[in-house]
Amino acid sequence: MSDPILFICQLNMVRSPMAEGLARKKGHNAVSCGLDPGEADELMIAVMREVGIDMSEHEPKSLNDFAGQTFDRIVTFSEDSRQTALAVFGEDAPIELWAVPNPSMGSHDVRAIMDTYRSIRTVIANRIDRLS
């Protein structure tokens, strides 16, 4: 089996675990982490359940947990995570930036948050569909 795809975001609570789950559903070997791992996000779990992906066992991981490993592709969701990935894996690492907004920057209304999460899920799913 090939080396996995690593997805990196700030907290490993929404974007990167969504990407991990969506990529795995498509048959990719995928893992995810965050720069500063938070706690499991119940709304992310609910949104992923809507598309048949169970993320209830997801536990946020740190980028440090993956230092020294090799990956076919490293996908970052912010410039901060890209810069940190470059520092950890080096300039020659296969790092891509998929600029997806941080969902924690929006509304505090649960319906609005769920809609934001769904939009992010769709954006990430479309990018994963284009992976070669």
N, CA, C and O of each residue as an XYZ file, in Angstrom:
528
protein
N       0.852     -1.184      0.000
C       0.000      0.000      0.000
C       0.891      1.239      0.000
O       1.962      1.245      0.608
N       0.453      2.255     -0.667
C       1.225      3.496     -0.745
C       1.183      4.238      0.590
O       0.384      3.938      1.477
N       2.077      5.218      0.691
C       2.076      6.056      1.880
C       0.759      6.820      1.946
O       0.157      7.103      0.911
N       0.312      7.153      3.137
C      -0.982      7.841      3.257
C      -0.929      9.306      2.828
O       0.133      9.891      2.615
N      -2.119      9.857      2.716
C      -2.305     11.297      2.552
C      -2.465     11.847      3.962
O      -3.200     11.278      4.770
N      -1.787     12.944      4.263
C      -1.931     13.601      5.557
C      -2.676     14.909      5.352
O      -2.274     15.738      4.535
N      -3.762     15.094      6.095
C      -4.530     16.337      6.064
C      -4.245     17.091      7.364
O      -4.324     16.520      8.452
N      -3.908     18.391      7.240
C      -3.534     19.197      8.404
C      -4.371     20.473      8.464
O      -4.454     21.217      7.486
N      -4.988     20.719      9.618
C      -5.640     22.009      9.857
C      -5.208     22.501     11.239
O      -4.269     21.956     11.819
N      -5.856     23.488     11.753
C      -5.443     24.089     13.016
C      -5.682     23.167     14.211
O      -4.770     22.933     15.004
N      -6.901     22.643     14.345
C      -7.271     21.916     15.557
C      -7.550     20.429     15.356
O      -7.703     19.700     16.337
N      -7.619     19.961     14.108
C      -7.995     18.581     13.791
C      -9.372     18.258     14.363
O      -9.607     17.177     14.904
N     -10.278     19.236     14.226
C     -11.637     19.066     14.737
C     -12.683     19.046     13.623
O     -13.702     18.370     13.768
N     -12.467     19.764     12.515
C     -13.495     19.862     11.482
C     -12.908     19.548     10.100
O     -13.196     18.491      9.540
N     -12.093     20.448      9.546
C     -11.653     20.305      8.158
C     -10.822     19.052      7.919
O     -11.151     18.255      7.040
N      -9.764     18.864      8.676
C      -8.884     17.717      8.402
C      -9.545     16.369      8.703
O      -9.340     15.428      7.937
N     -10.332     16.227      9.786
C     -10.992     14.932      9.952
C     -12.064     14.685      8.890
O     -12.273     13.545      8.474
N     -12.749     15.756      8.449
C     -13.696     15.592      7.344
C     -12.966     15.045      6.120
O     -13.430     14.107      5.472
N     -11.818     15.646      5.817
C     -11.041     15.211      4.658
C     -10.581     13.765      4.828
O     -10.640     12.977      3.884
N     -10.130     13.420      6.012
C      -9.705     12.043      6.275
C     -10.861     11.073      6.007
O     -10.692     10.080      5.300
N     -12.024     11.363      6.570
C     -13.183     10.482      6.394
C     -13.637     10.389      4.944
O     -13.935      9.302      4.449
N     -13.690     11.535      4.262
C     -14.110     11.545      2.857
C     -13.104     10.805      1.978
O     -13.494     10.068      1.073
N     -11.820     10.998      2.240
C     -10.786     10.316      1.453
C     -10.850      8.806      1.682
O     -10.746      8.031      0.731
N     -11.016      8.396      2.904
C     -11.111      6.957      3.197
C     -12.329      6.337      2.510
O     -12.263      5.219      1.998
N     -13.431      7.072      2.505
C     -14.635      6.556      1.833
C     -14.359      6.327      0.344
O     -14.952      5.435     -0.263
N     -13.467      7.121     -0.245
C     -13.096      6.982     -1.657
C     -11.965      5.966     -1.860
O     -11.495      5.778     -2.982
N     -11.533      5.320     -0.788
C     -10.519      4.284     -0.901
C      -9.087      4.733     -0.698
O      -8.158      3.951     -0.900
N      -8.893      5.981     -0.300
C      -7.536      6.482     -0.053
C      -7.078      6.111      1.353
O      -7.886      6.017      2.277
N      -5.795      5.906      1.499
C      -5.158      5.723      2.795
C      -4.947      7.142      3.330
O      -4.136      7.885      2.776
N      -5.650      7.531      4.383
C      -5.608      8.921      4.840
C      -5.585      9.010      6.359
O      -6.173      8.189      7.063
N      -4.884     10.037      6.841
C      -4.836     10.373      8.260
C      -4.936     11.892      8.380
O      -4.770     12.612      7.396
N      -5.206     12.371      9.592
C      -5.323     13.820      9.778
C      -4.748     14.233     11.123
O      -4.605     13.430     12.045
N      -4.425     15.521     11.197
C      -3.888     16.074     12.434
C      -4.094     17.584     12.452
O      -4.572     18.176     11.485
N      -3.722     18.191     13.576
C      -3.824     19.635     13.721
C      -2.561     20.216     14.316
O      -1.755     19.501     14.912
N      -2.394     21.514     14.152
C      -1.245     22.190     14.746
C      -1.382     22.240     16.262
O      -0.398     22.108     16.990
N      -2.601     22.431     16.725
C      -2.900     22.531     18.154
C      -4.211     21.777     18.383
O      -5.268     22.403     18.470
N      -4.164     20.435     18.484
C      -5.395     19.638     18.513
C      -6.378     20.071     19.584
O      -6.016     20.338     20.730
N      -7.623     20.131     19.170
C      -8.704     20.469     20.090
C      -9.389     19.208     20.582
O      -8.738     18.199     20.854
N     -10.699     19.275     20.694
C     -11.494     18.124     21.123
C     -12.408     17.715     19.984
O     -12.681     18.509     19.084
N     -12.878     16.480     20.021
C     -13.789     15.989     18.984
C     -14.982     16.941     18.862
O     -15.511     17.418     19.865
N     -15.394     17.207     17.631
C     -16.478     18.146     17.359
C     -17.744     17.371     16.995
O     -17.814     16.725     15.950
N     -18.730     17.445     17.865
C     -19.976     16.687     17.675
C     -20.737     17.120     16.421
O     -21.390     16.295     15.781
N     -20.661     18.395     16.068
C     -21.356     18.850     14.864
C     -20.685     18.308     13.607
O     -21.370     17.969     12.643
N     -19.363     18.223     13.603
C     -18.656     17.610     12.480
C     -19.072     16.153     12.348
O     -19.328     15.673     11.244
N     -19.140     15.457     13.466
C     -19.543     14.046     13.460
C     -20.941     13.906     12.878
O     -21.189     13.001     12.081
N     -21.862     14.793     13.264
C     -23.234     14.744     12.754
C     -23.291     15.018     11.253
O     -24.020     14.343     10.527
N     -22.527     16.002     10.787
C     -22.519     16.347      9.363
C     -21.927     15.210      8.530
O     -22.396     14.942      7.424
N     -20.924     14.557      9.043
C     -20.324     13.431      8.317
C     -21.266     12.230      8.316
O     -21.321     11.487      7.336
N     -21.991     12.039      9.385
C     -22.974     10.955      9.450
C     -24.021     11.126      8.350
O     -24.533     10.139      7.822
N     -24.339     12.375      8.005
C     -25.319     12.641      6.934
C     -24.901     12.028      5.601
O     -25.759     11.724      4.771
N     -23.607     11.842      5.381
C     -23.120     11.259      4.121
C     -22.576      9.845      4.338
O     -21.798      9.336      3.532
N     -22.995      9.227      5.428
C     -22.666      7.832      5.664
C     -21.269      7.565      6.182
O     -20.750      6.461      6.017
N     -20.648      8.559      6.808
C     -19.293      8.391      7.340
C     -19.342      8.550      8.858
O     -19.754      9.590      9.372
N     -18.916      7.507      9.562
C     -18.912      7.523     11.023
C     -17.567      8.044     11.525
O     -16.550      7.360     11.412
N     -17.567      9.234     12.068
C     -16.349      9.839     12.634
C     -16.413      9.875     14.165
O     -15.651     10.603     14.800
N     -17.311      9.097     14.751
C     -17.510      9.151     16.203
C     -16.283      8.694     16.993
O     -16.148      9.036     18.168
N     -15.392      7.930     16.369
C     -14.181      7.471     17.047
C     -12.996      8.418     16.836
O     -11.902      8.168     17.343
N     -13.214      9.508     16.084
C     -12.111     10.437     15.792
C     -11.606     11.107     17.068
O     -12.372     11.684     17.840
N     -10.300     11.012     17.260
C      -9.643     11.728     18.346
C      -8.603     12.644     17.722
O      -7.688     12.163     17.055
N      -8.721     13.957     17.923
C      -7.764     14.890     17.330
C      -6.318     14.531     17.673
O      -5.990     14.201     18.813
N      -5.468     14.607     16.650
C      -4.049     14.289     16.785
C      -3.215     15.519     16.455
O      -3.674     16.452     15.797
N      -1.986     15.489     16.930
C      -1.045     16.584     16.704
C      -0.158     16.286     15.499
O       0.135     15.127     15.207
N       0.263     17.328     14.808
C       1.222     17.181     13.721
C       2.485     16.483     14.218
O       3.111     15.726     13.475
N       2.858     16.732     15.459
C       4.051     16.088     16.037
C       3.947     14.564     16.028
O       4.965     13.873     16.000
N       2.713     14.032     16.052
C       2.518     12.588     16.018
C       2.979     11.983     14.692
O       3.212     10.777     14.611
N       3.113     12.808     13.654
C       3.437     12.319     12.318
C       4.811     12.775     11.817
O       5.210     12.425     10.707
N       5.529     13.545     12.617
C       6.857     14.019     12.219
C       7.755     12.817     11.939
O       7.755     11.840     12.689
N       8.512     12.900     10.863
C       9.427     11.835     10.497
C       8.811     10.760      9.611
O       9.532      9.901      9.102
N       7.508     10.788      9.418
C       6.851      9.823      8.537
C       6.838     10.357      7.105
O       7.066     11.546      6.881
N       6.577      9.494      6.157
C       6.474      9.910      4.760
C       5.033      9.808      4.295
O       4.262      8.967      4.757
N       4.693     10.696      3.359
C       3.338     10.774      2.838
C       3.383     10.971      1.334
O       4.281     11.628      0.806
N       2.404     10.395      0.650
C       2.287     10.633     -0.794
C       1.883     12.076     -1.064
O       2.269     12.671     -2.069
N       1.097     12.620     -0.143
C       0.587     13.986     -0.309
C       0.290     14.525      1.084
O      -0.227     13.813      1.945
N       0.623     15.782      1.288
C       0.298     16.476      2.529
C      -0.575     17.659      2.142
O      -0.141     18.557      1.421
N      -1.803     17.650      2.627
C      -2.757     18.705      2.298
C      -2.978     19.570      3.531
O      -3.335     19.073      4.599
N      -2.762     20.868      3.369
C      -2.976     21.818      4.454
C      -4.181     22.692      4.114
O      -4.489     22.915      2.943
N      -4.852     23.178      5.144
C      -6.063     23.969      4.926
C      -5.894     25.443      5.256
O      -6.849     26.213      5.159
N      -4.694     25.841      5.643
C      -4.427     27.255      5.920
C      -2.954     27.531      5.641
O      -2.138     26.612      5.571
N      -2.634     28.784      5.485
C      -1.232     29.152      5.262
C      -0.392     28.809      6.489
O       0.756     28.389      6.341
N      -0.936     28.976      7.698
C      -0.198     28.615      8.913
C       0.152     27.126      8.913
O       1.283     26.750      9.218
N      -0.825     26.283      8.570
C      -0.540     24.847      8.570
C       0.426     24.477      7.442
O       1.214     23.544      7.594
N       0.380     25.185      6.327
C       1.326     24.930      5.234
C       2.747     25.278      5.672
O       3.680     24.505      5.450
N       2.904     26.437      6.292
C       4.233     26.861      6.748
C       4.791     25.892      7.796
O       5.977     25.565      7.780
N       3.943     25.448      8.684
C       4.389     24.503      9.706
C       4.751     23.164      9.077
O       5.741     22.545      9.466
N       3.957     22.713      8.105
C       4.265     21.459      7.407
C       5.603     21.559      6.684
O       6.381     20.605      6.684
N       5.871     22.701      6.071
C       7.168     22.905      5.410
C       8.316     22.795      6.418
O       9.355     22.204      6.125
N       8.116     23.368      7.600
C       9.154     23.321      8.627
C       9.370     21.892      9.136
O      10.500     21.504      9.432
N       8.303     21.120      9.238
C       8.396     19.766      9.765
C       8.893     18.772      8.718
O       9.743     17.932      9.013
N       8.363     18.863      7.491
C       8.649     17.853      6.471
C       9.670     18.300      5.425
O      10.192     17.472      4.678
N       9.958     19.596      5.366
C      10.963     20.100      4.435
C      10.386     20.599      3.124
O       9.258     20.280      2.750
N      11.191     21.388      2.442
C      10.785     22.044      1.185
C      10.456     21.061      0.066
O       9.689     21.395     -0.838
N      11.017     19.868      0.109
C      10.790     18.889     -0.952
C       9.569     18.013     -0.710
O       9.222     17.192     -1.559
N       8.916     18.175      0.427
C       7.740     17.358      0.742
C       6.585     17.723     -0.201
O       6.488     18.865     -0.649
N       5.715     16.757     -0.499
C       4.590     16.990     -1.415
C       3.427     17.715     -0.721
O       2.377     17.125     -0.467
N       3.634     18.995     -0.423
C       2.668     19.781      0.347
C       1.802     20.618     -0.586
O       2.299     21.297     -1.484
N       0.486     20.552     -0.348
C      -0.483     21.344     -1.103
C      -1.290     22.189     -0.127
O      -1.532     21.782      1.009
N      -1.697     23.352     -0.574
C      -2.595     24.207      0.217
C      -3.971     24.177     -0.422
O      -4.139     24.585     -1.571
N      -4.956     23.692      0.326
C      -6.350     23.771     -0.082
C      -6.972     24.816      0.844
O      -7.430     24.474      1.934
N      -6.995     26.053      0.437
C      -7.482     27.129      1.293
C      -8.986     26.970      1.530
O      -9.804     27.266      0.659
N      -9.324     26.500      2.719
C     -10.717     26.313      3.132
C     -10.878     27.104      4.423
O     -10.106     26.914      5.363
N     -11.868     27.985      4.481
C     -12.023     28.835      5.669
C     -12.172     28.035      6.960
O     -12.724     26.935      6.975
N     -11.672     28.612      8.025
C     -11.821     28.018      9.348
C     -13.282     28.165      9.776
O     -13.766     29.289      9.903
N     -13.993     27.062     10.000
C     -15.424     27.147     10.321
C     -15.715     27.770     11.674
O     -16.853     28.165     11.931
N     -14.729     27.870     12.538
C     -14.972     28.452     13.864
C     -15.099     29.967     13.808
O     -15.397     30.599     14.821
N     -14.875     30.558     12.634
C     -14.928     32.007     12.510
C     -16.323     32.536     12.186
O     -16.484     33.733     11.948
N     -17.331     31.667     12.172
C     -18.664     32.080     11.743
C     -19.629     32.292     12.895
O     -19.249     32.663     14.005
N     -20.880     32.042     12.588
C     -21.995     32.240     13.501
C     -21.928     31.297     14.703
O     -21.219     30.291     14.687
N     -22.674     31.645     15.730
C     -22.808     30.770     16.886
C     -24.157     30.059     16.886
O     -24.468     29.317     17.818
N     -24.961     30.281     15.844
C     -26.238     29.607     15.688
C     -25.982     28.196     15.145
O     -25.300     28.044     14.131
N     -26.517     27.171     15.802
C     -26.240     25.790     15.437
C     -26.616     25.499     13.992
O     -25.868     24.820     13.290
N     -27.758     25.999     13.535
C     -28.151     25.761     12.135
C     -27.154     26.390     11.164
O     -26.809     25.786     10.149
N     -26.698     27.584     11.471
C     -25.719     28.253     10.604
C     -24.388     27.504     10.624
O     -23.746     27.357      9.584
N     -23.973     27.033     11.788
C     -22.736     26.263     11.887
C     -22.847     24.984     11.064
O     -21.921     24.634     10.332
N     -23.978     24.284     11.181
C     -24.176     23.045     10.416
C     -24.122     23.330      8.918
O     -23.530     22.562      8.161
N     -24.730     24.417      8.492
C     -24.688     24.781      7.069
C     -23.257     25.084      6.623
O     -22.849     24.704      5.526
N     -22.501     25.769      7.477
C     -21.093     26.048      7.165
C     -20.315     24.746      7.059
O     -19.538     24.564      6.122
N     -20.513     23.852      7.997
C     -19.826     22.553      7.967
C     -20.190     21.786      6.695
O     -19.324     21.176      6.067
N     -21.461     21.815      6.318
C     -21.879     21.124      5.085
C     -21.192     21.722      3.861
O     -20.771     20.995      2.962
N     -21.082     23.037      3.831
C     -20.407     23.692      2.705
C     -18.941     23.288      2.641
O     -18.413     22.999      1.568
N     -18.300     23.271      3.783
C     -16.896     22.862      3.844
C     -16.754     21.407      3.420
O     -15.839     21.055      2.675
N     -17.663     20.567      3.897
C     -17.645     19.149      3.507
C     -17.724     19.003      1.992
O     -17.006     18.191      1.409
N     -18.590     19.781      1.352
C     -18.764     19.721     -0.099
C     -17.499     20.173     -0.821
O     -17.065     19.530     -1.777
N     -16.909     21.273     -0.368
C     -15.672     21.775     -0.986
C     -14.577     20.720     -0.892
O     -13.894     20.444     -1.878
N     -14.410     20.137      0.275
C     -13.369     19.133      0.467
C     -13.672     17.885     -0.368
O     -12.769     17.331     -0.995
N     -14.908     17.444     -0.382
C     -15.290     16.261     -1.170
C     -14.985     16.477     -2.650
O     -14.503     15.566     -3.323
N     -15.262     17.670     -3.158
C     -14.970     17.969     -4.563
C     -13.477     17.913     -4.844
O     -13.067     17.428     -5.899
N     -12.661     18.397     -3.923
C     -11.206     18.335     -4.107
C     -10.712     16.882     -4.057
O      -9.847     16.488     -4.839
N     -11.259     16.106     -3.146
C     -10.866     14.700     -3.046
C     -11.246     13.933     -4.307
O     -10.511     13.048     -4.746
N     -12.384     14.270     -4.885
C     -12.804     13.622     -6.133
C     -11.780     13.843     -7.252
O     -11.692     13.039     -8.180
N     -11.014     14.922     -7.164
C     -10.022     15.245     -8.208
C      -8.626     14.693     -7.902
O      -7.706     14.875     -8.700
N      -8.456     14.020     -6.754
C      -7.143     13.448     -6.443
C      -6.799     12.365     -7.449
O      -7.661     11.605     -7.890
N      -5.538     12.311     -7.799
C      -5.102     11.253     -8.724
C      -4.384     10.166     -7.961
O      -3.938      9.185     -8.556
